[in-house]
Amino acid sequence: MTETYQPSPSDRVREQVALYEASDGREGGTLEDRPVVILTTVGVKTGSIRKNPVMRIKEGDVYVAVASNAGALTHPAWYRNVVAHPEVSLQDGATVHRL
């Protein structure tokens, strides 16, 4: 594992993560008008730190990550990362949770 942050190749994802982190979620905190959190994982192939905005779904004190990939037939890349390396962190506003 390299422990190095490797920004997303997607301009939209890379820019949203940077904006969210720089503003503690005050900016970049929505996707399609829904609230998001930043999910940080370790890449399966690279071992690098990867960050993705995911829909904020919370049941009481528990966060729920739904790997729907917007209804696509395949899981999003972050899902494979979580399966391989289940220790993740999640930034909700200014608060970072280690899970």
C-alpha positions, -999 to 999 in steps of 0.1 A, spaced: 0 0 0 14 34 -10 -7 56 14 -6 82 -14 -37 100 -24 -45 94 -61 -72 118 -73 -99 105 -95 -94 106 -133 -129 121 -135 -128 159 -135 -162 161 -118 -152 137 -89 -117 152 -84 -131 188 -83 -160 179 -60 -137 161 -35 -113 190 -35 -141 216 -30 -158 195 -3 -126 189 17 -115 226 14 -148 239 27 -156 211 52 -186 202 31 -201 237 29 -194 236 -8 -195 205 -31 -219 188 -7 -245 177 -31 -248 155 -62 -280 157 -82 -294 179 -53 -288 151 -28 -263 155 1 -230 136 -1 -202 125 21 -166 117 10 -157 81 12 -120 73 14 -108 39 5 -76 21 -5 -74 11 -41 -74 -26 -49 -48 -24 -77 -27 5 -67 -29 6 -29 -33 43 -31 -58 64 -12 -90 70 -33 -118 94 -25 -153 95 -38 -184 115 -31 -213 92 -22 -249 98 -13 -253 106 24 -275 79 39 -277 77 76 -298 55 99 -294 68 134 -257 68 140 -249 44 112 -239 54 77 -251 32 48 -231 30 16 -252 18 -14 -230 6 -43 -257 12 -69 -235 30 -95 -265 51 -105 -284 19 -115 -256 5 -137 -251 -33 -140 -217 -31 -124 -206 -19 -90 -187 14 -87 -149 10 -83 -150 21 -46 -171 -10 -38 -143 -33 -49 -119 -12 -28 -141 -16 3 -144 -53 -2 -106 -57 -5 -98 -31 22 -128 -27 46 -112 -1 68 -124 32 53 -131 67 64 -160 90 57 -161 128 59 -195 142 67 -190 180 67 -161 188 89 -162 155 107 -141 125 96 -152 91 108 -128 61 107 -148 29 101 
